[in-house]
């Protein structure tokens, strides 16, 4: 018997397991391999800048916790795993080339200023000096630098988490499916799986876009839906840009090793995780428009990931109604990588019976 069984081996499940182990709990993870199709492995790893004056908002409370945790969290993972997760405070440039994008950026600017985000208006001369690969002809209608935006490499981050858990003796069972819940009154005492029955004190469900299916037999309707995101990558000997470039929902992300990522589409196509010609063409045209030199280079790789989308944009985080020992951590949509350490801390606090630093009512699985 383990203290906590985690169902789901993506970024949220692994992070929760890592936090619980650090607190002295025994943990086991089962994963049916569908986590390999989620945004955990596919994401670009953008970490937006910290917000200093929005603590009244539950989501921003959760983001603020992650901002505080992230640097030391990554450093500890690197030291324990010997894997460089490529955490970099690169800064982010936000640009607008069209009228609609200019209006959207103006609204974002107003919110950033209200929330206390550090930002600086930049012009074509600044861009030509600091990011000469960017196309500034014609000039951007609007452009701002947010110096506190950071990035991390999600595949390396997940690899580091897995290595740390393995070093701690955590059993991670890949390719194992959950078949049933063995209940007694208000507790789930064990689960039936494709590798046998597992007894556990607590269960944390972190199965991303498959969470509704996972919880179906507990008569819990958790409306989490998949949203496909397609990605492209180029590889260079050294970085062609040095900061994240954001335009609307799309972005270019440089890696320290010279890789360049372009993303991402947001598509409501169910569980279809195939790349499409239309999606890749859209991303190629977007990237070429910002960095003309890319026209002379072919992308070296493309992929997709399925994000867990909730209807109100907030994750589901907390205990299930009618079950004392079942928790959920899902529905993070485009913020799973960013909110992973904060989510893990919340799960750890809940299992320990400690006060939680954010307003969990906003994330309640019972909300409508």
Secondary structure, DSSP 8 states (H G I E B T S, - for coil): -EEEEEE--SHHHHHHHHHHHHTT--EEEEE-SGGGGBHHHH---EE----SS-TTSHHHHHHHHHHHHHHHHHHHHHHHH------B---EEEEE-SHHHHHHHHHHHHHHHHHT---EE--HHHHHHH-TTS--SS--SEEEEETT-EE--HHHHHHHHHHHHHHTT-EEEET--EEEEEEETTEEEEEEETTEEEEEEEEEE--GGGHHHHTGGGT----EEEEEEEEEEEE-SS-S-SSEEEETTEEEEE-TTSEEEEE---B--TT-----HHHHHHHHHHHHHH-GGGGGS--SEEEEEEEEEETTS--EEEE-TT-TTEEEEE--GGGHHHHHHHHHHHHHHHHHT---SS-GGGG-TT--
